[in-house]
Amino acid sequence: MLSVILRVRLAFHDETSSLTTVYNWFNEFQRGHTNLIDDVRERRPSTATPEDNISAVWLMIAKRVTCQQI
């Protein structure tokens, strides 16, 4: 397998995936996954900061509140 990857790298240079990535794909296929699309994960949305908190911070900035006062 390594010789195949080296030949692909010689042919396509920097446009190929890293050896680690290829090994990870190989392992995923061995586990029965048939595609390389990430599974949906539960995570906190990037917009999870409440508007009240943002407003409070801007108010402290406007009043020039120091870190020690906070």
Secondary structure as the mmCIF struct_conf table of DSSP 4:
data_model
#
loop_
_struct_conf.conf_type_id
_struct_conf.id
_struct_conf.beg_label_comp_id
_struct_conf.beg_label_asym_id
_struct_conf.beg_label_seq_id
_struct_conf.end_label_comp_id
_struct_conf.end_label_asym_id
_struct_conf.end_label_seq_id
HELX_RH_AL_P HELX_RH_AL_P1 LEU A 2 PHE A 12
HELX_RH_3T_P HELX_RH_3T_P1 HIS A 13 GLU A 15
BEND BEND1 THR A 16 THR A 16
HELX_LH_PP_P HELX_LH_PP_P1 SER A 17 SER A 18
HELX_RH_AL_P HELX_RH_AL_P2 LEU A 19 GLN A 30
TURN_TY1_P TURN_TY1_P1 ARG A 31 GLY A 32
HELX_LH_PP_P HELX_LH_PP_P2 ILE A 37 VAL A 40
TURN_TY1_P TURN_TY1_P2 SER A 46 THR A 47
BEND BEND2 THR A 49 THR A 49
HELX_RH_AL_P HELX_RH_AL_P3 GLU A 51 ALA A 62
TURN_TY1_P TURN_TY1_P3 LYS A 63 ARG A 64
TURN_TY1_P TURN_TY1_P4 CYS A 67 GLN A 69
#
